[in-house]
Amino acid sequence: MNFLIKTSLVLFMVSWTAFGIWILAKYSVLFGPHRDDPAETAGARSLGVAHIASVWFGFFALAFYFLFFK
């Protein structure tokens, strides 16, 4: 059972890393200025980037913790 959990955590971390690389590759499309909302400020966009980054690093840190320390 422990092997199954560790294997699924490794698969999650690999897919989560691939998702993070995809987000970085599509950065300007995802976090650039919107054509539909030209009044959106740079601060609103940076808040979105900070939220996505904190969620991404948080999930990665939790998976790392449970993979190596539990």
Predicted model as a PDB file, atoms N, CA, C, CB and O in Angstrom, pLDDT in the B-factor column:
MODEL        1                                                                  
ATOM      1  N   MET A   1       0.822  -1.193   0.000  1.00 78.00           N  
ATOM      2  CA  MET A   1       0.000   0.000   0.000  1.00 78.00           C  
ATOM      3  C   MET A   1       0.867   1.258   0.000  1.00 78.00           C  
ATOM      4  CB  MET A   1      -0.936  -0.002   1.205  1.00 78.00           C  
ATOM      5  O   MET A   1       0.558   2.231  -0.688  1.00 78.00           O  
ATOM      6  N   ASN A   2       1.937   1.233   0.763  1.00 89.00           N  
ATOM      7  CA  ASN A   2       2.838   2.385   0.821  1.00 89.00           C  
ATOM      8  C   ASN A   2       3.477   2.641  -0.543  1.00 89.00           C  
ATOM      9  CB  ASN A   2       3.929   2.162   1.886  1.00 89.00           C  
ATOM     10  O   ASN A   2       3.647   3.791  -0.949  1.00 89.00           O  
ATOM     11  N   PHE A   3       3.828   1.567  -1.245  1.00 92.00           N  
ATOM     12  CA  PHE A   3       4.422   1.708  -2.576  1.00 92.00           C  
ATOM     13  C   PHE A   3       3.431   2.364  -3.543  1.00 92.00           C  
ATOM     14  CB  PHE A   3       4.865   0.330  -3.118  1.00 92.00           C  
ATOM     15  O   PHE A   3       3.823   3.197  -4.360  1.00 92.00           O  
ATOM     16  N   LEU A   4       2.179   1.999  -3.455  1.00 94.00           N  
ATOM     17  CA  LEU A   4       1.145   2.572  -4.317  1.00 94.00           C  
ATOM     18  C   LEU A   4       0.970   4.075  -4.061  1.00 94.00           C  
ATOM     19  CB  LEU A   4      -0.188   1.843  -4.099  1.00 94.00           C  
ATOM     20  O   LEU A   4       0.818   4.858  -4.999  1.00 94.00           O  
ATOM     21  N   ILE A   5       0.993   4.458  -2.809  1.00 92.00           N  
ATOM     22  CA  ILE A   5       0.856   5.874  -2.455  1.00 92.00           C  
ATOM     23  C   ILE A   5       2.071   6.663  -2.938  1.00 92.00           C  
ATOM     24  CB  ILE A   5       0.684   6.040  -0.927  1.00 92.00           C  
ATOM     25  O   ILE A   5       1.922   7.743  -3.508  1.00 92.00           O  
ATOM     26  N   LYS A   6       3.264   6.130  -2.714  1.00 93.00           N  
ATOM     27  CA  LYS A   6       4.479   6.835  -3.152  1.00 93.00           C  
ATOM     28  C   LYS A   6       4.531   6.945  -4.674  1.00 93.00           C  
ATOM     29  CB  LYS A   6       5.738   6.111  -2.634  1.00 93.00           C  
ATOM     30  O   LYS A   6       4.935   7.977  -5.210  1.00 93.00           O  
ATOM     31  N   THR A   7       4.128   5.894  -5.364  1.00 95.00           N  
ATOM     32  CA  THR A   7       4.126   5.927  -6.825  1.00 95.00           C  
ATOM     33  C   THR A   7       3.130   6.958  -7.343  1.00 95.00           C  
ATOM     34  CB  THR A   7       3.794   4.541  -7.392  1.00 95.00           C  
ATOM     35  O   THR A   7       3.429   7.698  -8.280  1.00 95.00           O  
ATOM     36  N   SER A   8       1.951   7.008  -6.737  1.00 94.00           N  
ATOM     37  CA  SER A   8       0.987   8.011  -7.180  1.00 94.00           C  
ATOM     38  C   SER A   8       1.448   9.424  -6.863  1.00 94.00           C  
ATOM     39  CB  SER A   8      -0.359   7.758  -6.541  1.00 94.00           C  
ATOM     40  O   SER A   8       1.151  10.347  -7.621  1.00 94.00           O  
ATOM     41  N   LEU A   9       2.160   9.614  -5.769  1.00 94.00           N  
ATOM     42  CA  LEU A   9       2.713  10.942  -5.472  1.00 94.00           C  
ATOM     43  C   LEU A   9       3.771  11.337  -6.496  1.00 94.00           C  
ATOM     44  CB  LEU A   9       3.317  10.969  -4.058  1.00 94.00           C  
ATOM     45  O   LEU A   9       3.826  12.493  -6.915  1.00 94.00           O  
ATOM     46  N   VAL A  10       4.600  10.396  -6.895  1.00 95.00           N  
ATOM     47  CA  VAL A  10       5.615  10.698  -7.912  1.00 95.00           C  
ATOM     48  C   VAL A  10       4.941  11.041  -9.237  1.00 95.00           C  
ATOM     49  CB  VAL A  10       6.586   9.501  -8.095  1.00 95.00           C  
ATOM     50  O   VAL A  10       5.346  11.990  -9.906  1.00 95.00           O  
ATOM     51  N   LEU A  11       3.923  10.285  -9.620  1.00 96.00           N  
ATOM     52  CA  LEU A  11       3.199  10.593 -10.857  1.00 96.00           C  
ATOM     53  C   LEU A  11       2.510  11.951 -10.771  1.00 96.00           C  
ATOM     54  CB  LEU A  11       2.165   9.501 -11.155  1.00 96.00           C  
ATOM     55  O   LEU A  11       2.482  12.699 -11.748  1.00 96.00           O  
ATOM     56  N   PHE A  12       1.957  12.265  -9.606  1.00 95.00           N  
ATOM     57  CA  PHE A  12       1.345  13.577  -9.419  1.00 95.00           C  
ATOM     58  C   PHE A  12       2.388  14.677  -9.566  1.00 95.00           C  
ATOM     59  CB  PHE A  12       0.665  13.666  -8.044  1.00 95.00           C  
ATOM     60  O   PHE A  12       2.137  15.685 -10.227  1.00 95.00           O  
ATOM     61  N   MET A  13       3.562  14.492  -8.951  1.00 95.00           N  
ATOM     62  CA  MET A  13       4.588  15.533  -9.023  1.00 95.00           C  
ATOM     63  C   MET A  13       5.098  15.720 -10.447  1.00 95.00           C  
ATOM     64  CB  MET A  13       5.750  15.194  -8.096  1.00 95.00           C  
ATOM     65  O   MET A  13       5.382  16.847 -10.854  1.00 95.00           O  
ATOM     66  N   VAL A  14       5.219  14.645 -11.204  1.00 96.00           N  
ATOM     67  CA  VAL A  14       5.658  14.762 -12.596  1.00 96.00           C  
ATOM     68  C   VAL A  14       4.610  15.500 -13.419  1.00 96.00           C  
ATOM     69  CB  VAL A  14       5.932  13.369 -13.203  1.00 96.00           C  
ATOM     70  O   VAL A  14       4.941  16.396 -14.195  1.00 96.00           O  
ATOM     71  N   SER A  15       3.346  15.124 -13.249  1.00 96.00           N  
ATOM     72  CA  SER A  15       2.296  15.807 -14.010  1.00 96.00           C  
ATOM     73  C   SER A  15       2.127  17.258 -13.550  1.00 96.00           C  
ATOM     74  CB  SER A  15       0.966  15.054 -13.870  1.00 96.00           C  
ATOM     75  O   SER A  15       1.846  18.135 -14.367  1.00 96.00           O  
ATOM     76  N   TRP A  16       2.295  17.516 -12.257  1.00 95.00           N  
ATOM     77  CA  TRP A  16       2.188  18.875 -11.729  1.00 95.00           C  
ATOM     78  C   TRP A  16       3.317  19.745 -12.273  1.00 95.00           C  
ATOM     79  CB  TRP A  16       2.215  18.864 -10.187  1.00 95.00           C  
ATOM     80  O   TRP A  16       3.110  20.923 -12.562  1.00 95.00           O  
ATOM     81  N   THR A  17       4.506  19.170 -12.412  1.00 96.00           N  
ATOM     82  CA  THR A  17       5.638  19.904 -12.993  1.00 96.00           C  
ATOM     83  C   THR A  17       5.371  20.197 -14.465  1.00 96.00           C  
ATOM     84  CB  THR A  17       6.956  19.101 -12.835  1.00 96.00           C  
ATOM     85  O   THR A  17       5.651  21.298 -14.941  1.00 96.00           O  
ATOM     86  N   ALA A  18       4.832  19.217 -15.187  1.00 96.00           N  
ATOM     87  CA  ALA A  18       4.494  19.451 -16.594  1.00 96.00           C  
ATOM     88  C   ALA A  18       3.435  20.542 -16.722  1.00 96.00           C  
ATOM     89  CB  ALA A  18       3.997  18.152 -17.252  1.00 96.00           C  
ATOM     90  O   ALA A  18       3.496  21.365 -17.636  1.00 96.00           O  
ATOM     91  N   PHE A  19       2.472  20.549 -15.814  1.00 95.00           N  
ATOM     92  CA  PHE A  19       1.452  21.600 -15.814  1.00 95.00           C  
ATOM     93  C   PHE A  19       2.087  22.965 -15.549  1.00 95.00           C  
ATOM     94  CB  PHE A  19       0.366  21.302 -14.758  1.00 95.00           C  
ATOM     95  O   PHE A  19       1.709  23.951 -16.181  1.00 95.00           O  
ATOM     96  N   GLY A  20       3.043  23.035 -14.626  1.00 93.00           N  
ATOM     97  CA  GLY A  20       3.739  24.294 -14.346  1.00 93.00           C  
ATOM     98  C   GLY A  20       4.543  24.782 -15.535  1.00 93.00           C  
ATOM     99  O   GLY A  20       4.592  25.983 -15.801  1.00 93.00           O  
ATOM    100  N   ILE A  21       5.176  23.861 -16.256  1.00 95.00           N  
ATOM    101  CA  ILE A  21       5.927  24.241 -17.458  1.00 95.00           C  
ATOM    102  C   ILE A  21       4.974  24.747 -18.534  1.00 95.00           C  
ATOM    103  CB  ILE A  21       6.753  23.045 -17.992  1.00 95.00           C  
ATOM    104  O   ILE A  21       5.286  25.697 -19.252  1.00 95.00           O  
ATOM    105  N   TRP A  22       3.807  24.107 -18.643  1.00 95.00           N  
ATOM    106  CA  TRP A  22       2.807  24.566 -19.613  1.00 95.00           C  
ATOM    107  C   TRP A  22       2.329  25.971 -19.266  1.00 95.00           C  
ATOM    108  CB  TRP A  22       1.610  23.593 -19.661  1.00 95.00           C  
ATOM    109  O   TRP A  22       2.150  26.808 -20.151  1.00 95.00           O  
ATOM    110  N   ILE A  23       2.123  26.228 -17.974  1.00 93.00           N  
ATOM    111  CA  ILE A  23       1.705  27.570 -17.553  1.00 93.00           C  
ATOM    112  C   ILE A  23       2.772  28.595 -17.920  1.00 93.00           C  
ATOM    113  CB  ILE A  23       1.428  27.607 -16.031  1.00 93.00           C  
ATOM    114  O   ILE A  23       2.441  29.682 -18.394  1.00 93.00           O  
ATOM    115  N   LEU A  24       4.049  28.267 -17.710  1.00 91.00           N  
ATOM    116  CA  LEU A  24       5.114  29.200 -18.070  1.00 91.00           C  
ATOM    117  C   LEU A  24       5.202  29.402 -19.577  1.00 91.00           C  
ATOM    118  CB  LEU A  24       6.449  28.703 -17.537  1.00 91.00           C  
ATOM    119  O   LEU A  24       5.493  30.506 -20.037  1.00 91.00           O  
ATOM    120  N   ALA A  25       4.953  28.345 -20.353  1.00 94.00           N  
ATOM    121  CA  ALA A  25       5.006  28.473 -21.803  1.00 94.00           C  
ATOM    122  C   ALA A  25       3.869  29.352 -22.326  1.00 94.00           C  
ATOM    123  CB  ALA A  25       4.947  27.092 -22.456  1.00 94.00           C  
ATOM    124  O   ALA A  25       4.049  30.064 -23.314  1.00 94.00           O  
ATOM    125  N   LYS A  26       2.722  29.313 -21.691  1.00 91.00           N  
ATOM    126  CA  LYS A  26       1.557  30.099 -22.097  1.00 91.00           C  
ATOM    127  C   LYS A  26       1.381  31.345 -21.234  1.00 91.00           C  
ATOM    128  CB  LYS A  26       0.300  29.244 -22.030  1.00 91.00           C  
ATOM    129  O   LYS A  26       0.269  31.857 -21.108  1.00 91.00           O  
ATOM    130  N   TYR A  27       2.458  31.833 -20.645  1.00 88.00           N  
ATOM    131  CA  TYR A  27       2.384  32.932 -19.682  1.00 88.00           C  
ATOM    132  C   TYR A  27       1.696  34.167 -20.257  1.00 88.00           C  
ATOM    133  CB  TYR A  27       3.775  33.299 -19.211  1.00 88.00           C  
ATOM    134  O   TYR A  27       0.804  34.728 -19.621  1.00 88.00           O  
ATOM    135  N   SER A  28       2.094  34.592 -21.435  1.00 84.00           N  
ATOM    136  CA  SER A  28       1.531  35.833 -21.976  1.00 84.00           C  
ATOM    137  C   SER A  28       0.059  35.674 -22.339  1.00 84.00           C  
ATOM    138  CB  SER A  28       2.320  36.278 -23.205  1.00 84.00           C  
ATOM    139  O   SER A  28      -0.705  36.635 -22.249  1.00 84.00           O  
ATOM    140  N   VAL A  29      -0.343  34.486 -22.743  1.00 83.00           N  
ATOM    141  CA  VAL A  29      -1.757  34.259 -23.064  1.00 83.00           C  
ATOM    142  C   VAL A  29      -2.587  34.213 -21.785  1.00 83.00           C  
ATOM    143  CB  VAL A  29      -1.934  32.945 -23.865  1.00 83.00           C  
ATOM    144  O   VAL A  29      -3.676  34.784 -21.727  1.00 83.00           O  
ATOM    145  N   LEU A  30      -2.068  33.531 -20.758  1.00 83.00           N  
ATOM    146  CA  LEU A  30      -2.830  33.366 -19.524  1.00 83.00           C  
ATOM    147  C   LEU A  30      -2.832  34.614 -18.648  1.00 83.00           C  
ATOM    148  CB  LEU A  30      -2.280  32.211 -18.742  1.00 83.00           C  
ATOM    149  O   LEU A  30      -3.848  34.945 -18.037  1.00 83.00           O  
ATOM    150  N   PHE A  31      -1.701  35.303 -18.586  1.00 82.00           N  
ATOM    151  CA  PHE A  31      -1.565  36.411 -17.646  1.00 82.00           C  
ATOM    152  C   PHE A  31      -1.320  37.758 -18.304  1.00 82.00           C  
ATOM    153  CB  PHE A  31      -0.457  36.125 -16.703  1.00 82.00           C  
ATOM    154  O   PHE A  31      -1.075  38.745 -17.611  1.00 82.00           O  
ATOM    155  N   GLY A  32      -1.379  37.818 -19.610  1.00 79.00           N  
ATOM    156  CA  GLY A  32      -1.185  39.085 -20.304  1.00 79.00           C  
ATOM    157  C   GLY A  32      -2.449  39.934 -20.258  1.00 79.00           C  
ATOM    158  O   GLY A  32      -3.464  39.521 -19.697  1.00 79.00           O  
ATOM    159  N   PRO A  33      -2.379  41.120 -20.850  1.00 79.00           N  
ATOM    160  CA  PRO A  33      -3.563  41.975 -20.867  1.00 79.00           C  
ATOM    161  C   PRO A  33      -4.696  41.327 -21.672  1.00 79.00           C  
ATOM    162  CB  PRO A  33      -3.215  43.356 -21.452  1.00 79.00           C  
ATOM    163  O   PRO A  33      -4.459  40.721 -22.718  1.00 79.00           O  
ATOM    164  N   HIS A  34      -5.910  41.462 -21.178  1.00 75.00           N  
ATOM    165  CA  HIS A  34      -7.066  40.870 -21.837  1.00 75.00           C  
ATOM    166  C   HIS A  34      -7.602  41.811 -22.903  1.00 75.00           C  
ATOM    167  CB  HIS A  34      -8.160  40.537 -20.817  1.00 75.00           C  
ATOM    168  O   HIS A  34      -7.694  43.020 -22.695  1.00 75.00           O  
ATOM    169  N   ARG A  35      -7.953  41.242 -24.042  1.00 76.00           N  
ATOM    170  CA  ARG A  35      -8.551  42.066 -25.105  1.00 76.00           C  
ATOM    171  C   ARG A  35      -9.954  42.508 -24.711  1.00 76.00           C  
ATOM    172  CB  ARG A  35      -8.595  41.287 -26.442  1.00 76.00           C  
ATOM    173  O   ARG A  35     -10.402  43.587 -25.097  1.00 76.00           O  
ATOM    174  N   ASP A  36     -10.652  41.663 -23.934  1.00 78.00           N  
ATOM    175  CA  ASP A  36     -12.029  41.976 -23.553  1.00 78.00           C  
ATOM    176  C   ASP A  36     -12.117  42.991 -22.419  1.00 78.00           C  
ATOM    177  CB  ASP A  36     -12.746  40.714 -23.152  1.00 78.00           C  
ATOM    178  O   ASP A  36     -13.143  43.652 -22.256  1.00 78.00           O  
ATOM    179  N   ASP A  37     -11.057  43.118 -21.641  1.00 74.00           N  
ATOM    180  CA  ASP A  37     -11.085  44.015 -20.489  1.00 74.00           C  
ATOM    181  C   ASP A  37      -9.827  44.876 -20.488  1.00 74.00           C  
ATOM    182  CB  ASP A  37     -11.203  43.214 -19.166  1.00 74.00           C  
ATOM    183  O   ASP A  37      -8.898  44.604 -19.728  1.00 74.00           O  
ATOM    184  N   PRO A  38      -9.781  45.923 -21.334  1.00 72.00           N  
ATOM    185  CA  PRO A  38      -8.574  46.744 -21.403  1.00 72.00           C  
ATOM    186  C   PRO A  38      -8.327  47.563 -20.142  1.00 72.00           C  
ATOM    187  CB  PRO A  38      -8.658  47.664 -22.583  1.00 72.00           C  
ATOM    188  O   PRO A  38      -7.228  48.087 -19.962  1.00 72.00           O  
ATOM    189  N   ALA A  39      -9.323  47.688 -19.266  1.00 74.00           N  
ATOM    190  CA  ALA A  39      -9.156  48.485 -18.059  1.00 74.00           C  
ATOM    191  C   ALA A  39      -8.531  47.696 -16.918  1.00 74.00           C  
ATOM    192  CB  ALA A  39     -10.484  49.037 -17.622  1.00 74.00           C  
ATOM    193  O   ALA A  39      -8.289  48.252 -15.847  1.00 74.00           O  
ATOM    194  N   GLU A  40      -8.263  46.399 -17.129  1.00 75.00           N  
ATOM    195  CA  GLU A  40      -7.654  45.599 -16.059  1.00 75.00           C  
ATOM    196  C   GLU A  40      -6.249  46.117 -15.780  1.00 75.00           C  
ATOM    197  CB  GLU A  40      -7.614  44.088 -16.441  1.00 75.00           C  
ATOM    198  O   GLU A  40      -5.470  46.363 -16.701  1.00 75.00           O  
ATOM    199  N   THR A  41      -5.939  46.278 -14.511  1.00 80.00           N  
ATOM    200  CA  THR A  41      -4.648  46.853 -14.143  1.00 80.00           C  
ATOM    201  C   THR A  41      -3.569  45.781 -14.072  1.00 80.00           C  
ATOM    202  CB  THR A  41      -4.752  47.580 -12.805  1.00 80.00           C  
ATOM    203  O   THR A  41      -3.849  44.585 -14.001  1.00 80.00           O  
ATOM    204  N   ALA A  42      -2.343  46.247 -14.093  1.00 78.00           N  
ATOM    205  CA  ALA A  42      -1.220  45.318 -13.946  1.00 78.00           C  
ATOM    206  C   ALA A  42      -1.218  44.694 -12.553  1.00 78.00           C  
ATOM    207  CB  ALA A  42       0.118  46.040 -14.209  1.00 78.00           C  
ATOM    208  O   ALA A  42      -0.764  43.562 -12.386  1.00 78.00           O  
ATOM    209  N   GLY A  43      -1.713  45.410 -11.564  1.00 82.00           N  
ATOM    210  CA  GLY A  43      -1.802  44.874 -10.206  1.00 82.00           C  
ATOM    211  C   GLY A  43      -2.769  43.706 -10.115  1.00 82.00           C  
ATOM    212  O   GLY A  43      -2.515  42.737  -9.399  1.00 82.00           O  
ATOM    213  N   ALA A  44      -3.875  43.795 -10.839  1.00 78.00           N  
ATOM    214  CA  ALA A  44      -4.829  42.683 -10.859  1.00 78.00           C  
ATOM    215  C   ALA A  44      -4.217  41.467 -11.528  1.00 78.00           C  
ATOM    216  CB  ALA A  44      -6.122  43.088 -11.583  1.00 78.00           C  
ATOM    217  O   ALA A  44      -4.435  40.339 -11.085  1.00 78.00           O  
ATOM    218  N   ARG A  45      -3.459  41.681 -12.579  1.00 81.00           N  
ATOM    219  CA  ARG A  45      -2.796  40.555 -13.250  1.00 81.00           C  
ATOM    220  C   ARG A  45      -1.727  39.942 -12.360  1.00 81.00           C  
ATOM    221  CB  ARG A  45      -2.174  41.008 -14.576  1.00 81.00           C  
ATOM    222  O   ARG A  45      -1.589  38.719 -12.319  1.00 81.00           O  
ATOM    223  N   SER A  46      -0.963  40.769 -11.643  1.00 85.00           N  
ATOM    224  CA  SER A  46       0.086  40.228 -10.784  1.00 85.00           C  
ATOM    225  C   SER A  46      -0.507  39.483  -9.593  1.00 85.00           C  
ATOM    226  CB  SER A  46       1.006  41.348 -10.298  1.00 85.00           C  
ATOM    227  O   SER A  46       0.097  38.536  -9.091  1.00 85.00           O  
ATOM    228  N   LEU A  47      -1.684  39.904  -9.138  1.00 87.00           N  
ATOM    229  CA  LEU A  47      -2.363  39.164  -8.076  1.00 87.00           C  
ATOM    230  C   LEU A  47      -2.749  37.774  -8.574  1.00 87.00           C  
ATOM    231  CB  LEU A  47      -3.614  39.931  -7.587  1.00 87.00           C  
ATOM    232  O   LEU A  47      -2.634  36.800  -7.829  1.00 87.00           O  
ATOM    233  N   GLY A  48      -3.201  37.670  -9.814  1.00 85.00           N  
ATOM    234  CA  GLY A  48      -3.520  36.364 -10.394  1.00 85.00           C  
ATOM    235  C   GLY A  48      -2.293  35.486 -10.493  1.00 85.00           C  
ATOM    236  O   GLY A  48      -2.355  34.292 -10.200  1.00 85.00           O  
ATOM    237  N   VAL A  49      -1.177  36.065 -10.906  1.00 89.00           N  
ATOM    238  CA  VAL A  49       0.070  35.306 -11.007  1.00 89.00           C  
ATOM    239  C   VAL A  49       0.516  34.840  -9.626  1.00 89.00           C  
ATOM    240  CB  VAL A  49       1.176  36.157 -11.670  1.00 89.00           C  
ATOM    241  O   VAL A  49       0.939  33.695  -9.471  1.00 89.00           O  
ATOM    242  N   ALA A  50       0.429  35.695  -8.636  1.00 91.00           N  
ATOM    243  CA  ALA A  50       0.835  35.320  -7.275  1.00 91.00           C  
ATOM    244  C   ALA A  50      -0.058  34.214  -6.731  1.00 91.00           C  
ATOM    245  CB  ALA A  50       0.791  36.542  -6.341  1.00 91.00           C  
ATOM    246  O   ALA A  50       0.430  33.306  -6.058  1.00 91.00           O  
ATOM    247  N   HIS A  51      -1.341  34.274  -7.006  1.00 92.00           N  
ATOM    248  CA  HIS A  51      -2.265  33.239  -6.534  1.00 92.00           C  
ATOM    249  C   HIS A  51      -1.958  31.896  -7.194  1.00 92.00           C  
ATOM    250  CB  HIS A  51      -3.723  33.648  -6.818  1.00 92.00           C  
ATOM    251  O   HIS A  51      -1.884  30.876  -6.510  1.00 92.00           O  
ATOM    252  N   ILE A  52      -1.782  31.887  -8.491  1.00 92.00           N  
ATOM    253  CA  ILE A  52      -1.466  30.641  -9.207  1.00 92.00           C  
ATOM    254  C   ILE A  52      -0.135  30.081  -8.727  1.00 92.00           C  
ATOM    255  CB  ILE A  52      -1.426  30.880 -10.736  1.00 92.00           C  
ATOM    256  O   ILE A  52      -0.016  28.874  -8.514  1.00 92.00           O  
ATOM    257  N   ALA A  53       0.868  30.936  -8.554  1.00 93.00           N  
ATOM    258  CA  ALA A  53       2.180  30.459  -8.100  1.00 93.00           C  
ATOM    259  C   ALA A  53       2.123  29.895  -6.690  1.00 93.00           C  
ATOM    260  CB  ALA A  53       3.200  31.587  -8.157  1.00 93.00           C  
ATOM    261  O   ALA A  53       2.750  28.873  -6.410  1.00 93.00           O  
ATOM    262  N   SER A  54       1.385  30.538  -5.801  1.00 96.00           N  
ATOM    263  CA  SER A  54       1.312  30.034  -4.425  1.00 96.00           C  
ATOM    264  C   SER A  54       0.571  28.702  -4.360  1.00 96.00           C  
ATOM    265  CB  SER A  54       0.622  31.060  -3.517  1.00 96.00           C  
ATOM    266  O   SER A  54       0.957  27.820  -3.594  1.00 96.00           O  
ATOM    267  N   VAL A  55      -0.475  28.547  -5.144  1.00 95.00           N  
ATOM    268  CA  VAL A  55      -1.184  27.265  -5.182  1.00 95.00           C  
ATOM    269  C   VAL A  55      -0.281  26.188  -5.771  1.00 95.00           C  
ATOM    270  CB  VAL A  55      -2.491  27.382  -6.004  1.00 95.00           C  
ATOM    271  O   VAL A  55      -0.227  25.074  -5.249  1.00 95.00           O  
ATOM    272  N   TRP A  56       0.436  26.509  -6.861  1.00 94.00           N  
ATOM    273  CA  TRP A  56       1.306  25.520  -7.498  1.00 94.00           C  
ATOM    274  C   TRP A  56       2.406  25.079  -6.530  1.00 94.00           C  
ATOM    275  CB  TRP A  56       1.928  26.096  -8.795  1.00 94.00           C  
ATOM    276  O   TRP A  56       2.612  23.880  -6.343  1.00 94.00           O  
ATOM    277  N   PHE A  57       3.109  26.022  -5.916  1.00 95.00           N  
ATOM    278  CA  PHE A  57       4.185  25.669  -4.988  1.00 95.00           C  
ATOM    279  C   PHE A  57       3.648  24.981  -3.737  1.00 95.00           C  
ATOM    280  CB  PHE A  57       4.972  26.917  -4.595  1.00 95.00           C  
ATOM    281  O   PHE A  57       4.305  24.091  -3.195  1.00 95.00           O  
ATOM    282  N   GLY A  58       2.480  25.373  -3.275  1.00 96.00           N  
ATOM    283  CA  GLY A  58       1.892  24.749  -2.098  1.00 96.00           C  
ATOM    284  C   GLY A  58       1.588  23.274  -2.320  1.00 96.00           C  
ATOM    285  O   GLY A  58       1.926  22.433  -1.488  1.00 96.00           O  
ATOM    286  N   PHE A  59       0.952  22.965  -3.440  1.00 95.00           N  
ATOM    287  CA  PHE A  59       0.656  21.563  -3.740  1.00 95.00           C  
ATOM    288  C   PHE A  59       1.932  20.764  -3.941  1.00 95.00           C  
ATOM    289  CB  PHE A  59      -0.226  21.457  -4.983  1.00 95.00           C  
ATOM    290  O   PHE A  59       2.025  19.618  -3.503  1.00 95.00           O  
ATOM    291  N   PHE A  60       2.919  21.364  -4.604  1.00 94.00           N  
ATOM    292  CA  PHE A  60       4.184  20.666  -4.819  1.00 94.00           C  
ATOM    293  C   PHE A  60       4.889  20.410  -3.486  1.00 94.00           C  
ATOM    294  CB  PHE A  60       5.096  21.479  -5.759  1.00 94.00           C  
ATOM    295  O   PHE A  60       5.446  19.332  -3.281  1.00 94.00           O  
ATOM    296  N   ALA A  61       4.870  21.382  -2.586  1.00 95.00           N  
ATOM    297  CA  ALA A  61       5.511  21.210  -1.279  1.00 95.00           C  
ATOM    298  C   ALA A  61       4.809  20.138  -0.452  1.00 95.00           C  
ATOM    299  CB  ALA A  61       5.520  22.536  -0.513  1.00 95.00           C  
ATOM    300  O   ALA A  61       5.472  19.345   0.216  1.00 95.00           O  
ATOM    301  N   LEU A  62       3.487  20.102  -0.488  1.00 94.00           N  
ATOM    302  CA  LEU A  62       2.752  19.059   0.232  1.00 94.00           C  
ATOM    303  C   LEU A  62       3.072  17.666  -0.312  1.00 94.00           C  
ATOM    304  CB  LEU A  62       1.247  19.318   0.144  1.00 94.00           C  
ATOM    305  O   LEU A  62       3.281  16.727   0.456  1.00 94.00           O  
ATOM    306  N   ALA A  63       3.108  17.541  -1.624  1.00 94.00           N  
ATOM    307  CA  ALA A  63       3.434  16.248  -2.224  1.00 94.00           C  
ATOM    308  C   ALA A  63       4.863  15.840  -1.869  1.00 94.00           C  
ATOM    309  CB  ALA A  63       3.257  16.302  -3.755  1.00 94.00           C  
ATOM    310  O   ALA A  63       5.113  14.674  -1.564  1.00 94.00           O  
ATOM    311  N   PHE A  64       5.796  16.780  -1.906  1.00 94.00           N  
ATOM    312  CA  PHE A  64       7.181  16.496  -1.540  1.00 94.00           C  
ATOM    313  C   PHE A  64       7.279  16.047  -0.083  1.00 94.00           C  
ATOM    314  CB  PHE A  64       8.060  17.733  -1.773  1.00 94.00           C  
ATOM    315  O   PHE A  64       8.001  15.101   0.233  1.00 94.00           O  
ATOM    316  N   TYR A  65       6.564  16.717   0.783  1.00 95.00           N  
ATOM    317  CA  TYR A  65       6.575  16.373   2.204  1.00 95.00           C  
ATOM    318  C   TYR A  65       6.062  14.946   2.422  1.00 95.00           C  
ATOM    319  CB  TYR A  65       5.720  17.375   3.006  1.00 95.00           C  
ATOM    320  O   TYR A  65       6.706  14.148   3.103  1.00 95.00           O  
ATOM    321  N   PHE A  66       4.916  14.634   1.849  1.00 92.00           N  
ATOM    322  CA  PHE A  66       4.359  13.309   2.051  1.00 92.00           C  
ATOM    323  C   PHE A  66       5.152  12.222   1.357  1.00 92.00           C  
ATOM    324  CB  PHE A  66       2.950  13.276   1.577  1.00 92.00           C  
ATOM    325  O   PHE A  66       5.119  11.066   1.779  1.00 92.00           O  
ATOM    326  N   LEU A  67       5.866  12.576   0.295  1.00 91.00           N  
ATOM    327  CA  LEU A  67       6.685  11.584  -0.405  1.00 91.00           C  
ATOM    328  C   LEU A  67       7.917  11.218   0.397  1.00 91.00           C  
ATOM    329  CB  LEU A  67       7.097  12.104  -1.774  1.00 91.00           C  
ATOM    330  O   LEU A  67       8.271  10.040   0.462  1.00 91.00           O  
ATOM    331  N   PHE A  68       8.588  12.194   1.015  1.00 91.00           N  
ATOM    332  CA  PHE A  68       9.861  11.927   1.664  1.00 91.00           C  
ATOM    333  C   PHE A  68       9.816  11.872   3.188  1.00 91.00           C  
ATOM    334  CB  PHE A  68      10.825  12.953   1.257  1.00 91.00           C  
ATOM    335  O   PHE A  68      10.718  11.294   3.795  1.00 91.00           O  
ATOM    336  N   PHE A  69       8.811  12.445   3.819  1.00 89.00           N  
ATOM    337  CA  PHE A  69       8.824  12.532   5.278  1.00 89.00           C  
ATOM    338  C   PHE A  69       7.703  11.782   5.958  1.00 89.00           C  
ATOM    339  CB  PHE A  69       8.767  13.945   5.688  1.00 89.00           C  
ATOM    340  O   PHE A  69       7.623  11.811   7.186  1.00 89.00           O  
ATOM    341  N   LYS A  70       6.853  11.127   5.243  1.00 78.00           N  
ATOM    342  CA  LYS A  70       5.782  10.351   5.872  1.00 78.00           C  
ATOM    343  C   LYS A  70       5.862   8.920   5.459  1.00 78.00           C  
ATOM    344  CB  LYS A  70       4.420  10.914   5.522  1.00 78.00           C  
ATOM    345  O   LYS A  70       5.042   8.107   5.886  1.00 78.00           O  
TER     346      LYS A  70                                                      
ENDMDL                                                                          
END                                                                             
